[in-house]
Amino acid sequence: MLTGLRGAFVALLSLAVVVAQKEFDLNIVLRGRPYKISKAKKVSDALGQLELKSGERSASLALSFKGKVLDPEALLEEVEPSLKDGDSLTAIPFRRKAGPEGSSASFSSQ
């Protein structure tokens, strides 16, 4: 019984953490064009919205804020304490480097 209560308590705490995550409305500049992103919690959320709006594959983009490249799986509220609603981030297109023989690289036509 104690194990069941402990599991329920952990699940409740996990739910509280998910609910408490802050959402950000941001501006992301990609190739000189601004895109408005709404209610993003993670860097990957912002990249996903940017992909839908710009048509650019999110797998070939990185986001930076104040000169730092952001981890795609990071929560925006933990990435940079000074990040706030309405801030601008920069999307950086990159090309994947070729891996070991037999693997292919993805290239952009732009």
C-alpha positions in Angstrom: 0.0 0.0 0.0 2.8 2.4 0.8 4.4 1.8 -2.6 1.1 2.7 -4.3 0.7 5.9 -2.3 4.3 6.8 -3.0 3.7 6.2 -6.8 0.5 8.4 -6.7 2.4 11.1 -4.9 5.2 11.1 -7.5 2.7 11.2 -10.3 0.9 14.1 -8.7 4.2 16.0 -8.3 5.1 15.3 -11.9 1.7 16.7 -13.0 2.2 19.8 -10.9 5.6 20.4 -12.6 4.1 20.1 -16.1 1.2 22.4 -15.2 3.6 25.0 -13.8 5.8 25.3 -16.9 5.7 28.8 -18.2 4.6 29.5 -21.8 6.4 32.1 -23.9 5.3 34.2 -26.9 8.4 34.9 -28.9 9.7 36.5 -32.1 12.1 34.3 -34.0 14.1 35.8 -36.9 15.0 33.3 -39.7 16.8 34.5 -42.8 15.8 38.1 -42.0 12.1 37.4 -41.6 10.4 37.6 -38.2 8.0 34.8 -37.1 5.6 35.1 -34.1 5.6 32.0 -31.9 2.9 31.5 -29.3 2.8 29.5 -26.1 6.1 27.6 -26.4 7.3 25.8 -23.3 10.4 24.1 -24.8 12.9 25.2 -27.4 11.6 22.3 -29.5 8.1 23.7 -29.3 9.3 27.0 -30.7 11.2 25.2 -33.5 8.2 23.1 -34.4 6.0 26.2 -34.7 8.7 27.9 -36.8 8.8 24.9 -39.1 5.1 25.1 -39.7 5.2 28.8 -40.4 8.4 29.0 -42.4 8.5 25.7 -44.1 12.1 25.2 -43.0 12.8 21.8 -41.4 13.3 22.3 -37.6 15.9 19.5 -37.7 18.1 21.8 -39.7 17.7 24.8 -37.4 19.2 25.9 -34.0 17.9 28.7 -31.9 20.1 31.3 -30.2 19.4 33.9 -27.5 22.0 36.4 -26.5 24.7 34.6 -28.5 24.0 31.2 -26.9 22.8 28.2 -28.9 19.9 26.6 -27.1 19.4 22.9 -26.4 16.3 21.8 -28.3 15.0 19.8 -25.3 15.5 22.6 -22.7 12.6 24.4 -21.1 12.5 28.0 -22.2 12.1 29.2 -18.6 15.3 27.4 -17.6 17.4 28.3 -20.7 18.0 31.9 -19.8 16.5 33.5 -16.7 16.2 36.8 -18.5 14.1 35.4 -21.3 10.6 37.0 -21.3 7.5 37.2 -23.4 8.0 39.1 -26.6 11.8 38.6 -26.8 13.5 37.8 -30.1 15.5 34.7 -30.8 17.6 34.0 -33.9 17.1 30.8 -35.9 20.4 29.5 -37.3 20.2 27.3 -40.4 22.9 24.6 -40.5 23.8 21.7 -42.7 24.5 18.3 -41.2 28.0 17.0 -41.8 28.5 13.8 -43.6 29.0 10.9 -41.1 30.8 7.6 -41.7 30.9 6.1 -45.2 27.5 5.2 -46.5 25.6 7.8 -44.5 24.2 10.8 -46.3 24.2 14.4 -45.5 21.2 16.7 -45.9 21.7 19.8 -47.9 19.6 22.9 -48.3 19.1 24.4 -51.7 19.2 27.9 -50.3 
